[in-house]
Structures are given as C-alpha cells and as structure tokens.
Amino acid sequence: MAMLTLIARASDGLLLCGNIHDHEEMDALNRKAKMLLKKIAPSSPKELCIECSPYYFMYLLDDTVCFLSLFKEDCPKHLAHSFLSDIRKEFVALYQREVMSASRPYQMIKFDPFIERTKKIYENPATTSLSKKVSGDLADIHRTMTQNLSDILERGEKLNSVSMKSEALTQQSKKYEQSARNMRMTAIWKKRIMYLSVIFVILLFLFLRFYWFA
C-alpha cells in the first residue's frame, strides 16, 4: 500500500504529520516528497497523480492541507485515491482548526496511528465495506490529472491549477491535431489508391483488348 504518507500545510509546506516505511530507497523518495510539497500551493490542482517510475505520488489538496502518499506503480489509482480520501476526512475532522496555528514540524504526529490502521485496512481491499467504498470512488479518479515528477521539480514556481490545465489542454490539442493530420493523410492515400486502381484496371483492359486479343 502507501510507502510513505506526508501531511503538510499548503501555504508553506510545514509538515504536520508523516508516516514512512523502512526501505533502502525511502531516504531519496522522502526528499523528493518534501521537495514536491514545496511546489504545492492553495492554488494548485486539488488532485494530482505524479509519475515517478517504478512508483507514483498522489496528493489531495484541502483548503489548507495537502495529503501526499507514495505508491508502487502497480497499485490501482482508485485504491490510492480512496486511501487518501479516508486520511483527509479523518485529519480534517480532528485538526482543521489547529492547522494554521501550528508552529513546529510534526505537530500532529499523534495522527500517525490512524494512518497505520488505515494502511492495514487497505492491504486487504476485498473486505466488504471497503470494497463498496472503493467501487463508489472509481468515478473520482477520472478527475485526477497526471504529471511527471521531474517536470514538476524542474519548475521554477509553484504548481498552479490554471497553468497546468492550460498545459494539459495544449498537449491534448496537439494530440488531436496530429490525429486529424493522420486521418487526412489516410483519406488522401485511400483516394489515390482508388484512382490508381481504376487506372490500372483501365490499362489492363486496354492491354488485353489490343494486344492479347489482337
């Protein structure tokens, strides 16, 4: 399930709670996660999946808090989304009023046991109650955009929802333009092949008419 989960204040990236698995690569991934949190602002996309093969980060952004987790790339994204939604719901219910006044890192570390319990539940997603919930959350994942980690970390500014949507639309527009161009070329070649076929048949008829039956 989640290899690390970090909860941070969106306005300045202050870590409020963290849960990390022991793993050889976790130090480097933890650093990347913290760098990523520094790129997130209240104006960032509310949900984002960030590819970092063989893993991916996913975050959900509340009004004042960002919930970020790391998953192996074979973990279903709708399951990751549902996990983060549960973490967000409980954290907001318990600590929403204390977030803006927090003055030191990991001030809400007492929330960590809930993260651990939730991870254990999601390690067996076939349980009846969880299965129904995850099925209901399938539609939510379609709203989550996907970006590449290196592209985000190389940005000289924080993630901005409007600019990212604009970039996504630009990329999508280019794909449609290329697709339309390919379709036009296919149609042109089909017409040319049809004309060439007709000419070939006429030439073959003339050849047979004047040379074969002469």
N, CA, C and O of each residue as an XYZ file, in Angstrom:
856
protein
N       0.848     -1.188      0.000
C       0.000      0.000      0.000
C       0.887      1.243      0.000
O       1.925      1.255     -0.661
N       0.496      2.289      0.730
C       1.267      3.530      0.743
C       2.633      3.307      1.384
O       2.724      2.801      2.503
N       3.693      3.686      0.673
C       5.044      3.526      1.188
C       5.441      4.695      2.077
O       6.273      4.549      2.973
N       4.853      5.839      1.831
C       5.011      6.980      2.734
C       3.779      7.856      2.607
O       3.145      7.913      1.553
N       3.455      8.527      3.676
C       2.339      9.473      3.681
C       2.771     10.703      4.461
O       3.182     10.604      5.617
N       2.676     11.850      3.828
C       3.031     13.113      4.464
C       1.824     14.046      4.427
O       1.113     14.132      3.426
N       1.615     14.732      5.526
C       0.542     15.720      5.614
C       1.196     17.061      5.911
O       1.937     17.191      6.886
N       0.927     18.053      5.078
C       1.608     19.345      5.220
C       0.632     20.497      5.045
O      -0.407     20.361      4.400
N       0.984     21.622      5.628
C       0.191     22.832      5.443
C       0.440     23.357      4.034
O       1.588     23.484      3.607
N      -0.622     23.658      3.322
C      -0.496     24.018      1.910
C       0.186     25.362      1.698
O       0.872     25.552      0.695
N       0.011     26.281      2.611
C       0.524     27.637      2.404
C       2.043     27.721      2.439
O       2.629     28.536      1.727
N       2.697     26.887      3.262
C       4.156     26.974      3.386
C       4.861     25.621      3.402
O       6.084     25.569      3.535
N       4.112     24.522      3.269
C       4.730     23.199      3.229
C       5.156     22.660      4.578
O       5.869     21.658      4.630
N       4.746     23.290      5.679
C       5.118     22.803      7.006
C       4.554     21.404      7.225
O       3.345     21.195      7.118
N       5.430     20.442      7.533
C       4.986     19.072      7.769
C       4.241     18.983      9.095
O       4.748     19.398     10.138
N       3.044     18.440      9.040
C       2.217     18.302     10.235
C       2.243     16.881     10.772
O       2.119     16.654     11.976
N       2.407     15.914      9.849
C       2.445     14.509     10.239
C       3.121     13.731      9.120
O       3.028     14.111      7.953
N       3.806     12.634      9.472
C       4.479     11.840      8.450
C       4.518     10.377      8.827
O       4.661     10.026      9.999
N       4.390      9.523      7.823
C       4.409      8.076      8.037
C       5.219      7.456      6.911
O       4.831      7.537      5.746
N       6.363      6.826      7.259
C       7.289      6.321      6.242
C       7.639      4.867      6.507
O       7.884      4.480      7.649
N       7.662      4.054      5.441
C       8.099      2.666      5.546
C       9.622      2.602      5.495
O      10.256      3.411      4.818
N      10.206      1.650      6.206
C      11.651      1.434      6.117
C      11.971      0.774      4.783
O      11.442     -0.291      4.462
N      12.836      1.414      4.016
C      13.169      0.912      2.684
C      14.457      1.595      2.249
O      14.689      2.755      2.587
N      15.297      0.884      1.502
C      16.585      1.441      1.091
C      16.426      2.736      0.303
O      17.232      3.657      0.434
N      15.386      2.797     -0.511
C      15.197      3.972     -1.365
C      14.399      5.082     -0.695
O      14.214      6.147     -1.284
N      13.925      4.852      0.521
C      12.991      5.795      1.112
C      13.608      7.151      1.425
O      12.909      8.163      1.382
N      14.900      7.196      1.738
C      15.525      8.488      2.027
C      15.425      9.420      0.824
O      15.035     10.580      0.952
N      15.783      8.892     -0.350
C      15.728      9.703     -1.567
C      14.289     10.064     -1.917
O      14.005     11.197     -2.307
N      13.386      9.102     -1.777
C      11.982      9.354     -2.100
C      11.354     10.332     -1.114
O      10.505     11.143     -1.485
N      11.776     10.249      0.136
C      11.267     11.177      1.142
C      11.710     12.605      0.824
O      10.948     13.554      1.004
N      12.951     12.747      0.349
C      13.435     14.076     -0.040
C      12.636     14.618     -1.220
O      12.282     15.797     -1.257
N      12.356     13.738     -2.188
C      11.566     14.166     -3.343
C      10.156     14.569     -2.915
O       9.588     15.531     -3.431
N       9.604     13.817     -1.961
C       8.258     14.133     -1.476
C       8.232     15.515     -0.824
O       7.298     16.289     -1.037
N       9.253     15.819     -0.035
C       9.308     17.123      0.632
C       9.524     18.249     -0.379
O       8.970     19.337     -0.230
N      10.335     17.982     -1.413
C      10.518     18.971     -2.475
C       9.202     19.216     -3.202
O       8.869     20.345     -3.563
N       8.470     18.137     -3.406
C       7.180     18.239     -4.087
C       6.195     19.072     -3.272
O       5.456     19.886     -3.826
N       6.189     18.868     -1.965
C       5.284     19.635     -1.104
C       5.576     21.130     -1.173
O       4.670     21.951     -1.028
N       6.840     21.480     -1.394
C       7.204     22.893     -1.507
C       6.653     23.519     -2.790
O       6.529     24.739     -2.893
N       6.324     22.666     -3.767
C       5.787     23.161     -5.034
C       4.266     23.327     -5.002
O       3.674     23.926     -5.901
N       3.652     22.790     -3.961
C       2.194     22.809     -3.879
C       1.729     24.039     -3.107
O       2.282     24.379     -2.061
N       0.719     24.689     -3.632
C       0.153     25.886     -3.010
C      -1.368     25.765     -3.010
O      -1.917     24.896     -3.688
N      -2.053     26.624     -2.259
C      -3.525     26.566     -2.250
C      -4.148     26.676     -3.641
O      -5.266     26.208     -3.855
N      -3.428     27.298     -4.599
C      -3.955     27.455     -5.959
C      -3.620     26.266     -6.868
O      -3.996     26.256     -8.040
N      -2.918     25.271     -6.331
C      -2.546     24.098     -7.123
C      -3.771     23.235     -7.410
O      -4.811     23.407     -6.773
N      -3.660     22.300     -8.370
C      -4.780     21.378     -8.621
C      -5.172     20.653     -7.342
O      -4.306     20.309     -6.537
N      -6.440     20.422     -7.149
C      -6.916     19.788     -5.925
C      -6.532     18.315     -5.842
O      -6.443     17.757     -4.748
N      -6.308     17.695     -6.971
C      -5.903     16.290     -7.010
C      -4.876     16.124     -8.114
O      -5.031     16.682     -9.200
N      -3.821     15.353     -7.839
C      -2.805     15.162     -8.870
C      -2.079     13.842     -8.649
O      -1.728     13.486     -7.524
N      -1.862     13.126     -9.748
C      -1.064     11.902     -9.738
C       0.259     12.234    -10.422
O       0.269     12.765    -11.533
N       1.377     11.922     -9.760
C       2.691     12.322    -10.249
C       3.547     11.080    -10.470
O       3.894     10.384     -9.516
N       3.883     10.806    -11.714
C       4.624      9.597    -12.058
C       6.084      9.711    -11.657
O       6.731     10.734    -11.882
N       6.590      8.636    -11.056
C       7.981      8.579    -10.603
C       8.392      7.108    -10.644
O       8.673      6.506     -9.608
N       8.425      6.537    -11.848
C       8.619      5.099    -12.041
C       9.827      4.575    -11.256
O      10.896      5.184    -11.290
N       9.662      3.444    -10.547
C       8.535      2.495    -10.535
C       7.478      2.802     -9.467
O       6.811      1.897     -8.967
N       7.337      4.068     -9.130
C       6.340      4.486     -8.146
C       5.499      5.621     -8.734
O       5.710      6.051     -9.868
N       4.554      6.087     -7.943
C       3.875      7.340     -8.272
C       3.410      8.000     -6.981
O       3.019      7.331     -6.024
N       3.462      9.321     -6.979
C       2.904     10.094     -5.879
C       1.469     10.463     -6.237
O       1.132     10.644     -7.407
N       0.646     10.569     -5.225
C      -0.688     11.135     -5.414
C      -0.965     12.051     -4.232
O      -0.649     11.725     -3.088
N      -1.563     13.204     -4.526
C      -1.943     14.072     -3.417
C      -3.366     14.561     -3.590
O      -3.884     14.661     -4.702
N      -3.985     14.864     -2.457
C      -5.281     15.531     -2.408
C      -5.067     16.819     -1.624
O      -4.421     16.818     -0.577
N      -5.606     17.898     -2.131
C      -5.402     19.206     -1.509
C      -6.706     19.722     -0.927
O      -7.683     19.947     -1.641
N      -6.698     19.905      0.394
C      -7.829     20.525      1.069
C      -7.608     22.035      1.021
O      -6.643     22.491      0.407
N      -8.462     22.803      1.641
C      -8.293     24.256      1.625
C      -6.953     24.688      2.213
O      -6.315     25.605      1.696
N      -6.528     24.035      3.286
C      -5.298     24.454      3.970
C      -4.272     23.343      4.115
O      -3.154     23.600      4.564
N      -4.622     22.106      3.746
C      -3.751     20.960      3.995
C      -3.570     20.120      2.736
O      -4.504     19.933      1.956
N      -2.345     19.617      2.553
C      -2.053     18.719      1.441
C      -1.754     17.325      1.993
O      -0.977     17.175      2.936
N      -2.374     16.315      1.401
C      -2.195     14.923      1.814
C      -1.489     14.192      0.673
O      -2.061     14.007     -0.401
N      -0.258     13.783      0.910
C       0.582     13.203     -0.140
C       1.020     11.796      0.247
O       1.469     11.565      1.369
N       0.885     10.855     -0.691
C       1.347      9.484     -0.455
C       2.107      8.968     -1.664
O       1.921      9.440     -2.786
N       2.966      7.993     -1.414
C       3.739      7.332     -2.463
C       3.274      5.888     -2.576
O       3.117      5.194     -1.571
N       3.054      5.439     -3.822
C       2.586      4.078     -4.070
C       3.441      3.420     -5.145
O       4.022      4.103     -5.988
N       3.517      2.092     -5.115
C       4.138      1.377     -6.223
C       3.232      1.522     -7.437
O       2.012      1.612     -7.298
N       3.830      1.544     -8.635
C       3.043      1.851     -9.824
C       2.004      0.783    -10.158
O       1.108      1.030    -10.966
N       2.111     -0.412     -9.544
C       1.091     -1.430     -9.794
C      -0.095     -1.307     -8.830
O      -1.043     -2.087     -8.911
N      -0.042     -0.335     -7.925
C      -1.172     -0.105     -7.019
C      -2.272      0.629     -7.786
O      -2.009      1.692     -8.349
N      -3.494      0.098     -7.826
C      -4.583      0.763     -8.562
C      -4.793      2.191     -8.067
O      -4.850      2.435     -6.861
N      -4.906      3.121     -8.991
C      -5.013      4.532     -8.616
C      -6.318      4.845     -7.887
O      -6.353      5.734     -7.036
N      -7.383      4.126     -8.212
C      -8.628      4.394     -7.490
C      -8.511      3.960     -6.030
O      -9.160      4.535     -5.157
N      -7.677      2.936     -5.762
C      -7.452      2.499     -4.389
C      -6.623      3.545     -3.640
O      -6.902      3.856     -2.482
N      -5.602      4.082     -4.313
C      -4.769      5.127     -3.714
C      -5.610      6.363     -3.399
O      -5.467      6.970     -2.338
N      -6.478      6.721     -4.323
C      -7.342      7.892     -4.133
C      -8.271      7.691     -2.942
O      -8.475      8.606     -2.145
N      -8.828      6.499     -2.824
C      -9.740      6.207     -1.724
C      -9.006      6.240     -0.385
O      -9.538      6.734      0.610
N      -7.783      5.713     -0.366
C      -6.959      5.732      0.853
C      -6.715      7.169      1.313
O      -6.912      7.492      2.484
N      -6.288      8.022      0.392
C      -6.021      9.415      0.739
C      -7.294     10.147      1.169
O      -7.252     11.015      2.042
N      -8.406      9.798      0.561
C      -9.679     10.426      0.935
C     -10.035     10.115      2.385
O     -10.524     10.979      3.113
N      -9.785      8.866      2.801
C     -10.058      8.484      4.191
C      -9.131      9.229      5.156
O      -9.559      9.684      6.216
N      -7.854      9.345      4.770
C      -6.891     10.067      5.609
C      -7.318     11.530      5.744
O      -7.313     12.090      6.840
N      -7.681     12.130      4.629
C      -8.086     13.538      4.643
C      -9.324     13.756      5.509
O      -9.367     14.681      6.320
N     -10.313     12.913      5.335
C     -11.570     13.080      6.074
C     -11.338     13.062      7.581
O     -11.866     13.907      8.303
N     -10.549     12.100      8.056
C     -10.314     11.974      9.498
C      -9.442     13.110     10.025
O      -9.705     13.654     11.098
N      -8.402     13.466      9.267
C      -7.494     14.524      9.723
C      -8.217     15.866      9.819
O      -8.056     16.598     10.795
N      -9.004     16.176      8.811
C      -9.742     17.447      8.808
C     -10.713     17.503      9.987
O     -10.876     18.548     10.617
N     -11.355     16.371     10.279
C     -12.302     16.337     11.393
C     -11.616     16.587     12.733
O     -12.207     17.179     13.636
N     -10.361     16.134     12.861
C      -9.657     16.242     14.137
C      -8.835     17.522     14.292
O      -8.766     18.091     15.381
N      -8.209     17.975     13.196
C      -7.194     19.025     13.335
C      -7.417     20.279     12.486
O      -6.558     21.160     12.468
N      -8.525     20.378     11.799
C      -8.729     21.506     10.888
C      -8.474     22.860     11.557
O      -7.845     23.734     10.961
N      -8.950     23.035     12.771
C      -8.828     24.330     13.452
C      -7.412     24.612     13.945
O      -7.087     25.757     14.262
N      -6.564     23.584     14.013
C      -5.220     23.767     14.554
C      -4.163     23.959     13.471
O      -3.018     24.293     13.775
N      -4.533     23.753     12.222
C      -3.551     23.755     11.136
C      -2.837     25.095     11.005
O      -1.607     25.135     10.973
N      -3.577     26.175     10.932
C      -2.966     27.479     10.677
C      -2.140     27.982     11.857
O      -1.252     28.814     11.674
N      -2.418     27.495     13.054
C      -1.663     27.944     14.231
C      -0.466     27.042     14.533
O       0.306     27.334     15.447
N      -0.301     25.960     13.787
C       0.834     25.052     14.021
C       2.141     25.808     13.812
O       2.282     26.563     12.850
N       3.101     25.600     14.720
C       4.348     26.369     14.668
C       5.600     25.511     14.552
O       6.697     26.044     14.390
N       5.455     24.188     14.633
C       6.633     23.328     14.548
C       6.314     22.096     13.698
O       5.156     21.685     13.614
N       7.333     21.506     13.069
C       7.113     20.314     12.240
C       6.555     19.143     13.062
O       6.871     18.984     14.241
N       5.739     18.351     12.420
C       5.160     17.136     13.004
C       4.364     17.421     14.279
O       4.361     16.618     15.211
N       3.707     18.545     14.308
C       2.928     18.914     15.490
C       1.710     18.009     15.673
O       1.201     17.868     16.785
N       1.235     17.386     14.565
C       0.088     16.477     14.653
C       0.523     15.020     14.488
O      -0.211     14.220     13.910
N       1.706     14.670     14.988
C       2.235     13.317     14.822
C       1.352     12.264     15.493
O       1.444     11.081     15.168
N       0.503     12.686     16.423
C      -0.404     11.739     17.079
C      -1.404     11.136     16.095
O      -2.088     10.162     16.411
N      -1.482     11.721     14.906
C      -2.396     11.196     13.891
C      -1.803      9.967     13.193
O      -2.515      9.252     12.489
N      -0.521      9.725     13.383
C       0.170      8.634     12.685
C      -0.472      7.257     12.905
O      -0.580      6.498     11.942
N      -0.905      6.894     14.128
C      -1.542      5.578     14.314
C      -2.763      5.365     13.425
O      -3.023      4.246     12.983
N      -3.514      6.435     13.162
C      -4.675      6.290     12.272
C      -4.217      5.955     10.853
O      -4.842      5.142     10.171
N      -3.125      6.582     10.411
C      -2.588      6.273      9.078
C      -2.197      4.806      9.007
O      -2.482      4.132      8.017
N      -1.539      4.307     10.059
C      -1.115      2.903     10.089
C      -2.316      1.965     10.037
O      -2.307      0.979      9.301
N      -3.341      2.271     10.813
C      -4.537      1.417     10.816
C      -5.206      1.414      9.446
O      -5.663      0.375      8.969
N      -5.259      2.574      8.825
C      -5.898      2.675      7.509
C      -5.102      1.907      6.462
O      -5.684      1.277      5.579
N      -3.784      1.955      6.554
C      -2.940      1.202      5.618
C      -3.202     -0.297      5.737
O      -3.259     -1.002      4.729
N      -3.360     -0.777      6.951
C      -3.621     -2.207      7.154
C      -4.969     -2.603      6.562
O      -5.118     -3.688      5.999
N      -5.946     -1.712      6.696
C      -7.267     -1.993      6.107
C      -7.155     -2.102      4.593
O      -7.750     -2.989      3.982
N      -6.383     -1.187      3.987
C      -6.271     -1.160      2.528
C      -5.349     -2.244      1.980
O      -5.306     -2.469      0.770
N      -4.621     -2.908      2.851
C      -3.822     -4.040      2.393
C      -4.708     -5.227      2.050
O      -4.270     -6.167      1.388
N      -5.970     -5.178      2.508
C      -6.948     -6.212      2.168
C      -8.208     -5.536      1.649
O      -9.236     -5.523      2.327
N      -8.128     -4.964      0.427
C      -9.262     -4.187     -0.112
C     -10.488     -5.016     -0.459
O     -11.508     -4.466     -0.873
N     -10.401     -6.349     -0.294
C     -11.543     -7.200     -0.642
C     -12.595     -7.234      0.461
O     -13.673     -7.799      0.270
N     -12.291     -6.631      1.622
C     -13.287     -6.619      2.688
C     -14.553     -5.925      2.197
O     -14.479     -4.989      1.401
N     -15.697     -6.374      2.660
C     -16.985     -5.929      2.127
C     -17.169     -4.419      2.174
O     -17.506     -3.804      1.163
N     -16.951     -3.816      3.341
C     -17.193     -2.379      3.481
C     -16.252     -1.564      2.614
O     -16.672     -0.595      1.981
N     -14.977     -1.949      2.580
C     -14.004     -1.214      1.786
C     -14.258     -1.406      0.301
O     -14.119     -0.468     -0.484
N     -14.629     -2.619     -0.085
C     -14.897     -2.898     -1.494
C     -16.015     -2.012     -2.024
O     -15.921     -1.492     -3.136
N     -17.073     -1.837     -1.237
C     -18.184     -0.981     -1.660
C     -17.742      0.468     -1.769
O     -18.121      1.170     -2.707
N     -16.933      0.919     -0.803
C     -16.487      2.309     -0.808
C     -15.595      2.588     -2.011
O     -15.762      3.601     -2.691
N     -14.645      1.685     -2.273
C     -13.725      1.872     -3.394
C     -14.481      1.878     -4.710
O     -14.162      2.657     -5.609
N     -15.479      1.017     -4.830
C     -16.290      0.990     -6.050
C     -16.993      2.323     -6.244
O     -17.135      2.803     -7.369
N     -17.433      2.918     -5.141
C     -18.097      4.212     -5.234
C     -17.147      5.341     -5.566
O     -17.570      6.381     -6.070
N     -15.846      5.146     -5.286
C     -14.849      6.190     -5.538
C     -14.229      6.094     -6.924
O     -13.400      6.931     -7.282
N     -14.607      5.101     -7.704
C     -13.995      4.913     -9.020
C     -14.151      6.143     -9.907
O     -13.236      6.500    -10.650
N     -15.310      6.786     -9.828
C     -15.556      7.950    -10.688
C     -14.650      9.119    -10.330
O     -14.309      9.921    -11.199
N     -14.254      9.231     -9.059
C     -13.447     10.368     -8.622
C     -12.078     10.399     -9.282
O     -11.550     11.478     -9.550
N     -11.494      9.237     -9.548
C     -10.132      9.191    -10.062
C     -10.036      9.786    -11.457
O      -8.955     10.205    -11.872
N     -11.155      9.833    -12.198
C     -11.127     10.387    -13.552
C     -10.878     11.894    -13.543
O     -10.512     12.466    -14.570
N     -11.075     12.543    -12.388
C     -10.832     13.981    -12.291
C      -9.367     14.282    -11.989
O      -8.942     15.436    -12.052
N      -8.596     13.250    -11.662
C      -7.221     13.453    -11.232
C      -6.276     13.512    -12.425
O      -6.153     12.543    -13.175
N      -5.610     14.648    -12.598
C      -4.643     14.791    -13.680
C      -3.367     14.029    -13.343
O      -3.119     13.687    -12.187
N      -2.561     13.770    -14.376
C      -1.293     13.073    -14.192
C      -0.158     13.922    -14.740
O      -0.250     14.464    -15.842
N       0.919     14.033    -13.957
C       2.103     14.770    -14.369
C       3.338     13.923    -14.083
O       3.261     12.904    -13.396
N       4.487     14.361    -14.623
C       5.748     13.675    -14.378
C       6.507     14.408    -13.273
O       6.544     15.638    -13.250
N       7.117     13.644    -12.353
C       7.789     14.251    -11.200
C       8.911     15.191    -11.617
O       9.015     16.297    -11.088
N       9.755     14.768    -12.559
C      10.886     15.606    -12.964
C      10.411     16.924    -13.562
O      11.040     17.962    -13.354
N       9.293     16.890    -14.313
C       8.756     18.121    -14.894
C       8.322     19.097    -13.804
O       8.513     20.307    -13.926
N       7.739     18.557    -12.742
C       7.254     19.408    -11.659
C       8.410     19.986    -10.853
O       8.413     21.175    -10.537
N       9.397     19.149    -10.518
C      10.515     19.609     -9.693
C      11.397     20.605    -10.431
O      12.078     21.418     -9.806
N      11.387     20.542    -11.776
C      12.194     21.477    -12.556
C      11.521     22.834    -12.725
O      12.144     23.784    -13.199
N      10.264     22.925    -12.343
C       9.568     24.208    -12.439
C      10.199     25.218    -11.486
O      10.640     24.869    -10.391
N      10.235     26.452    -11.914
C      10.775     27.494    -11.057
C       9.715     28.159    -10.211
O       9.976     29.165     -9.552
N       8.514     27.597    -10.228
C       7.415     28.198     -9.479
C       6.540     27.101     -8.918
O       6.717     25.926     -9.241
N       5.602     27.480     -8.082
C       4.693     26.505     -7.504
C       3.689     26.033     -8.546
O       3.445     26.704     -9.549
N       3.110     24.859     -8.283
C       2.092     24.327     -9.180
C       0.885     25.249     -9.180
O       0.417     25.687     -8.129
N       0.397     25.533    -10.362
C      -0.763     26.398    -10.490
C      -1.830     25.672    -11.284
O      -1.572     25.175    -12.380
N      -3.018     25.614    -10.732
C      -4.096     24.845    -11.353
C      -4.420     25.335    -12.753
O      -4.602     24.531    -13.667
N      -4.494     26.658    -12.927
C      -4.870     27.215    -14.228
C      -3.815     26.912    -15.277
O      -4.141     26.484    -16.385
N      -2.529     27.135    -14.926
C      -1.460     26.910    -15.901
C      -1.341     25.443    -16.263
O      -1.083     25.109    -17.419
N      -1.531     24.542    -15.266
C      -1.433     23.114    -15.548
C      -2.573     22.650    -16.439
O      -2.376     21.828    -17.334
N      -3.777     23.185    -16.190
C      -4.897     22.830    -17.051
C      -4.662     23.346    -18.462
O      -5.018     22.689    -19.441
N      -4.053     24.541    -18.560
C      -3.745     25.106    -19.869
C      -2.738     24.235    -20.604
O      -2.879     23.973    -21.799
N      -1.701     23.779    -19.861
C      -0.703     22.905    -20.473
C      -1.336     21.596    -20.920
O      -1.043     21.087    -22.001
N      -2.215     21.055    -20.067
C      -2.872     19.794    -20.408
C      -3.728     19.954    -21.659
O      -3.743     19.083    -22.528
N      -4.446     21.088    -21.740
C      -5.279     21.337    -22.915
C      -4.423     21.520    -24.162
O      -4.795     21.076    -25.249
N      -3.261     22.183    -24.000
C      -2.359     22.375    -25.135
C      -1.846     21.039    -25.646
O      -1.819     20.793    -26.852
N      -1.434     20.171    -24.711
C      -0.952     18.852    -25.105
C      -2.052     18.044    -25.779
O      -1.823     17.361    -26.778
N      -3.257     18.137    -25.209
C      -4.380     17.404    -25.788
C      -4.706     17.941    -27.175
O      -5.028     17.177    -28.085
N      -4.622     19.261    -27.332
C      -4.882     19.877    -28.628
C      -3.877     19.400    -29.671
O      -4.237     19.134    -30.818
N      -2.600     19.292    -29.256
C      -1.570     18.814    -30.176
C      -1.842     17.374    -30.596
O      -1.645     17.005    -31.754
N      -2.299     16.561    -29.635
C      -2.614     15.169    -29.958
C      -3.759     15.093    -30.965
O      -3.710     14.320    -31.922
N      -4.799     15.915    -30.733
C      -5.935     15.924    -31.651
C      -5.511     16.417    -33.034
O      -5.958     15.897    -34.057
N      -4.637     17.435    -33.047
C      -4.164     17.980    -34.313
C      -3.383     16.930    -35.098
O      -3.561     16.781    -36.306
N      -2.509     16.200    -34.386
C      -1.740     15.143    -35.038
C      -2.657     14.031    -35.528
O      -2.474     13.494    -36.620
N      -3.653     13.692    -34.702
C      -4.603     12.651    -35.088
C      -5.389     13.064    -36.327
O      -5.606     12.258    -37.232
N      -5.819     14.337    -36.359
C      -6.568     14.838    -37.517
C      -5.694     14.827    -38.765
O      -6.157     14.492    -39.855
N      -4.409     15.203    -38.593
C      -3.480     15.204    -39.722
C      -3.299     13.782    -40.270
O      -3.282     13.563    -41.481
N      -3.166     12.833    -39.354
C      -3.010     11.437    -39.780
C      -4.255     10.939    -40.510
O      -4.162     10.203    -41.493
N      -5.423     11.353    -40.011
C      -6.668     10.934    -40.659
C      -6.780     11.527    -42.060
O      -7.232     10.861    -42.991
N      -6.358     12.805    -42.202
C      -6.406     13.435    -43.526
C      -5.468     12.732    -44.502
O      -5.825     12.496    -45.656
N      -4.266     12.400    -44.031
C      -3.306     11.712    -44.890
C      -3.818     10.331    -45.282
O      -3.639      9.889    -46.417
N      -4.456      9.655    -44.329
C      -5.020      8.333    -44.628
C      -6.102      8.437    -45.693
O      -6.165      7.620    -46.612
N      -6.963      9.464    -45.558
C      -8.034      9.661    -46.541
C      -7.461      9.976    -47.920
O      -7.958      9.481    -48.932
N      -6.405     10.808    -47.956
C      -5.772     11.161    -49.237
C      -5.191      9.932    -49.910
O      -5.365      9.735    -51.113
N      -4.494      9.096    -49.129
C      -3.883      7.899    -49.704
C      -4.940      6.896    -50.163
O      -4.745      6.196    -51.157
N      -6.049      6.830    -49.446
C      -7.131      5.938    -49.871
C      -7.675      6.370    -51.229
O      -7.940      5.538    -52.096
N      -7.842      7.699    -51.404
C      -8.323      8.209    -52.688
C      -7.311      7.922    -53.796
O      -7.685      7.514    -54.895
N      -6.034      8.138    -53.503
C      -5.000      7.897    -54.505
C      -4.957      6.429    -54.906
O      -4.829      6.094    -56.084
N      -5.065      5.559    -53.904
C      -5.052      4.125    -54.198
C      -6.255      3.744    -55.050
O      -6.154      2.917    -55.956
N      -7.407      4.365    -54.743
C      -8.609      4.070    -55.524
C      -8.429      4.517    -56.974
O      -8.758      3.776    -57.901
N      -7.895      5.750    -57.171
C      -7.668      6.247    -58.526
C      -6.657      5.384    -59.266
O      -6.849      5.060    -60.438
N      -5.581      5.012    -58.583
C      -4.557      4.177    -59.212
C      -5.120      2.810    -59.583
O      -4.757      2.231    -60.607
N      -6.015      2.303    -58.733
C      -6.636      1.002    -59.022
C      -7.496      1.092    -60.281
O      -7.485      0.194    -61.123
N      -8.248      2.205    -60.392
C      -9.094      2.393    -61.577
C      -8.233      2.504    -62.829
O      -8.532      1.894    -63.855
N      -7.155      3.293    -62.736
C      -6.249      3.452    -63.889
C      -5.623      2.120    -64.267
O      -5.494      1.799    -65.449
N      -5.233      1.340    -63.251
C      -4.628      0.034    -63.515
C      -5.607     -0.885    -64.241
O      -5.236     -1.580    -65.187
N      -6.865     -0.881    -63.785
C      -7.880     -1.729    -64.421
C      -8.095     -1.304    -65.874
O      -8.213     -2.149    -66.761
N      -8.146      0.022    -66.116
C      -8.338      0.522    -67.486
C      -7.165      0.125    -68.373
O      -7.355     -0.339    -69.497
N      -5.948      0.312    -67.859
C      -4.762     -0.051    -68.631
C      -4.719     -1.551    -68.913
O      -4.353     -1.985    -70.006
N      -5.104     -2.338    -67.896
C      -5.123     -3.789    -68.082
C      -6.147     -4.173    -69.144
O      -5.894     -5.047    -69.972
N      -7.303     -3.516    -69.115
C      -8.340     -3.792    -70.118
C      -7.842     -3.442    -71.520
O      -8.022     -4.211    -72.465
N      -7.209     -2.263    -71.640
C      -6.695     -1.848    -72.947
C      -5.614     -2.794    -73.442
O      -5.551     -3.119    -74.627
N      -4.753     -3.238    -72.507
C      -3.694     -4.167    -72.895
C      -4.281     -5.470    -73.425
O      -3.876     -5.981    -74.470
N      -5.249     -5.994    -72.673
C      -5.875     -7.244    -73.106
C      -6.652     -7.052    -74.406
O      -6.677     -7.934    -75.264
N      -7.279     -5.897    -74.536
C      -8.108     -5.637    -75.723
C      -7.273     -5.536    -76.991
O      -7.649     -6.093    -78.022
N      -6.156     -4.838    -76.928
C      -5.407     -4.565    -78.156
C      -4.226     -5.506    -78.389
O      -3.772     -5.655    -79.523
N      -3.733     -6.133    -77.344
C      -2.555     -6.979    -77.530
C      -2.865     -8.458    -77.339
O      -2.367     -9.298    -78.088
N      -3.663     -8.774    -76.368
C      -3.932    -10.187    -76.088
C      -4.912    -10.778    -77.089
O      -4.750    -11.908    -77.550
N      -5.966     -9.966    -77.426
C      -6.981    -10.482    -78.347
C      -6.774    -10.009    -79.778
O      -7.616    -10.258    -80.641
N      -5.672     -9.335    -80.036
C      -5.424     -8.833    -81.397
C      -5.173     -9.983    -82.364
O      -4.947     -9.753    -83.552
